[in-house]
Amino acid sequence: MKLDILRAHNIVRRCMRSYSMMEMNIFDRKTKQHQRDVITRDPNYQQYFYLKDEIGFRVFDRLCDVKRTFDIALDLGCGLGHVASHITSLQQLVNHRLYMVESSRSLLENAKTSADVPCIKVHCDEETLDDTPLVENSVDLVLKLLKPDGVFIASLFGTDTIYELRVCLQLAEQEILGGVYPHVSPFTTVRDMGDLLNSAGYTLITLDSDELVVNYPGIWELMRDLKGMGESNCSWSRPLTLRRDVIKRAEEIYRERYGNPDGSIPATFCILSFVGWKPDPSQPSPAQRGSGTASIKEISDFVTQTDQSSPPER
């Protein structure tokens, strides 16, 4: 009973602090910063970044689809250089320089850079970009910094990410504690991402989602890897503790509901990817209303006449 009261007190405290900021504040930025800063303390920290390495390569691959050479590019949230390490002068993607921006100093110091494209590492987060050497309309590759007709390419975790873990923890807590708590951070949806890009002023927006399924020996290994890549829960409403008996029961449910024949458990990571462009007069745009030279009725009549005049098939 005392533990439940303490947990409720902490949840209320975080919610009140968020409310006092008078804005929609879902994540505890200081906690997330700490989670990222301590990553490199583990001598084997690079083994946890297999997922972000794959996502980084996919972002790079999308950049290669843009048939253009950029003078200046910005890798925002570069981590360990998951995108920059793939960029070389041979692809002719970035001519002048690549800015690598990361909020964690320890990650930035250990980040891989491009082999032959000049890289400038900048320690800041997305909320303090105004304090960097970057200025408005200076970067090709968001919107305020982008040059006209500049492109913003990004990937992030979507709403169904590690849904198996979330469901099993909820079922285990409901069974043991009689209630559920948010142990997994909330994720965004494709529709929400599209709305955000539209409201921000991007044009020619494309979005898609993909799933990566990674198999783990057990729930402990999954949670260890999430912590190792800096993706532990950091929402304000998160509980401070997770009981061992809840984890044990969650793993049993996990294996019952989702387990593989070989004894491993799958974890699904939903990857949302999008491309948005800063408006520019040179971009293609829909024709003005009423500028058409033929009506839909005329086209329909023409198609109907063509079908009627065609000889019947034998």
N, C-alpha and C positions, 0 to 999 in steps of 0.2 A: 504494500500500500504506500509506504513512504517513497519507494522507488518511482511509482507512478506519479506521485505528487511532484517529485523533483523533475521528472521528465516533462510534465505539464507546465511547470514553472519555466523551464528553459525554452519550451516552444513559445509560450506567451511572451517571454522576454525578447526573443528574436523577432517575433511578429511586431511587437510594439516598436522596436528599434527600426525595423523596416518602414513601418507606418510613419514614424517621426521624420523620415527623410522626404515625405510628401511625394513619393514617386513609386512606380512599380519596380520594386527591388526584390528579385527572387533569390539571388545568390549572394552568399557571404564572400565578398571579394578577398578579404584578408585570409580567410580559410583556404580559398582556392590558391591564393598566392603562396601560402605556406606549403600546400600540397605539392606545388610545382617546384618550390625552392629546395625541398628535401630529397627530390628524386635522385640527384647525383651523389648523394651520400652513400648509396648502395654501390659498391664497386662493380656490380654486374647490371647496372641500371639499363644499359643498352638492350638487354635481352627482352625488356618489356615493351619495346617500341615497334614490334613487328607490325602491329595494326596501323599505326600512324605512318610507318614507312610505306605501306601499301597504299594508304589514302594519299600520301604525298606524291607518289608516283602517278596516281590517277589524276591528280590536279595538274601535274606536269604534262601528262598526256593530253589533257584538254587544252592546255596552253599551246601545245604543238598544233592543234587543229585550227588555231587562229593564224591565218596566213599573213602575218605582219611582224615587222621587227620593231621593238620598243626601245626607246632611248633609256628610260628609267623605269624600274619595276620595284614594287614594294611587296615583300613577303611578311604579312601581318600575322603574328603568332607563329613565328617560324619554328619554334621548338628546337629540335636538334638538327635543323636544316633538312627536313624531310622533302622539301621541294627544291630548294636551292642546290642541293648536291647533284641533282640531275641536269642542271642547266649548264651548257657549255657554249662556246662561241661557234661551234660547228652547226648548231641548230639555227643560229642567227635570230634568236628570240629577244635577247637583251644586248644592246650595243654598249651603253655607257656605264651604268652601274646598277647594282641590285641592293636595295636597303632591306636588311633583315631585322625585323622589329619583334621583340620578345619581352614579356613582363618579368620573367624570371632571369636574373643575372647569371645564375649557375648554368641554366640550360643554354643561354646565349653564348657563354664562354666556351661551352663544349659543342656548339653547333657546327656541323659540317658546312663548308662554303663551296661555291662553284669553283671548278678547277681553273678556269681562265677568264671568268667574268668578274670584274672588281666588285667586292661585296663590302658594304658598310654596316656594321652591327650597331643597332640603336636599342638601348635599354629603356623601354617605356611600355605602356599598354594603350589600348585603343582610345581611352578617355583622355590621354595626355599627349596625343599626337601633335597638338598645336605647339607644344614646347620643344619640338624636335627641329632639325634643320629643314624638314620638309615644309613646303609652302603650298598655298592653294594653286590648283591648275599646274602642278609640277610633275606629277607622276602619271605614267601611262597605265599602269596596272595597279568608303572607299570614297564616296562620291565627291566630297569637298576637295580632296587632294587630286582626284583624277583630272587629267587633261580632257578637253572635249573629245569625244569619240574614244575615250579610254575604256578599258574593259576590267571588270571585277569578276574573278573566278575564285570560287571557294567551295569547301566541303565541310559538313558538320554532322554530328550524330542526330538521327531522326527519332521520332516518337516511339518506335518499336524496339529500340536498342535495349538489349539484355532484358526483354520482357519476361523471359523464363525465370530469371533471378527475382525480379520484382513480384511476380505472381506467387512463387514458392515462399518467399519471405512473408508475404501477406497472409497466405494460408496457414503457415506455421505460427505466426503471431496471433492470428484469430483463434487458433486451436489452443494455444498455451496461455496467452495473455487476455484473450477476449476482446482484442482490438488490434488495429493495424497502424503502423507508423511509416512515414515516407523515408525509406532507406535508399532509394534510387532517385537521382536528380531528375527533374522534369525535362522533357525534350520537346523540340518544336516539330510542327507538321509541314508538309509540302505547301498546303494552302496558306498557312500563316507566313511561311517564308516568301511566297509570292506576293502576298499582301504587303509585307514589309518592304520588299524591293520596289513595288509600285509606288507606295507612299513616299519612299525616299527619293523617287524621281528617276530611277533607272529605266532604260528602254531596251527593247529587243531581248527580253528576259526569257531564259530557258531554264527549266528545272527538271530534275529526275532523281530517282532514288534507286539504291541498290542494296543488296544484303550480303554481308560477309558472315559466314558461320564458322566459328572456331570451337574446336572440341578440347575439353579440359578433363584431367583425371577426376576432379571433384570440385565442389563449391569453394573450398578453401583456396585452391589454386586460381580459380577465377577471380576471387576477391583480392588475392595477392597481386595478380597481374593488373587489375584495375587500379589498385593503389600505386603500383610501380610505374604506371604510365601517367599518374597524376589525375585520374578520373574518378576519384572517390566522391561521394555525395557532398555538396557544399551548399545546399539550399538552407535558407534561414530556418525552415520548419523541421530540419533533420533532428532526430534524437541523438543524444550524446553517447548512448550505449546500444549494443546489440548482444543480447544474451546468448551464451554458448548453446544452451538447450534449444533455442530457437533456430540457430544455424544448423545444428544437428538434425532437427526435424525437417528444416527446409531442404537439406540435402536428400533426405529420404523421399520427400515429395518430388523433388527435382528428378531423381532417378526413376520414380514411378511414372511421372507424366511425360518426361522428355528424354530419358536416358537412351543411349545407344546400345546396340547389342554387345559391343566390346567393353562395356562398363564405363565409358566416358560420358560426359554430359555436354551438350551443345550450347553455345551462347551466340545469339544473333545480334549482329551490329548493323543497324540500318544507317546507311550513308546518304545524306541529302547533298546533292551537288547543284550548283547554279552558276549561271553566267549572266551578267548584267552590264549594260553599256551606259556611259554618260552621254546625255543627249548632244547631238551635233547636227547642223543643217545638212551635212553630207550623207546622213544615214537614210536608208529607205524608209518611207512612211506611207500609210494608206492614202489613196486618192481622196480628194475632197468630195463630200456628199453632193450628188447631182452632177458630177463631172463625167459620168459614163456616157458612151455613145450608143449603147444598145440596151434594151430592157430585158429583164429576165423572161418576160412573156414571149418576146421575139425569139430568144434562144430556145425556149421550150417548144414553140411552134416549129422551129427549124429542125430540132431533133425528132419531133413526132413525124414530120413529113419525110425525113430521111429514113426512119424506121419503116414507114409504110411503103416507100418506093423500093426498098431492098427486096430482092427475090427470096422466096421462101427456101429454107434449107431442105435438102433431100435426105 
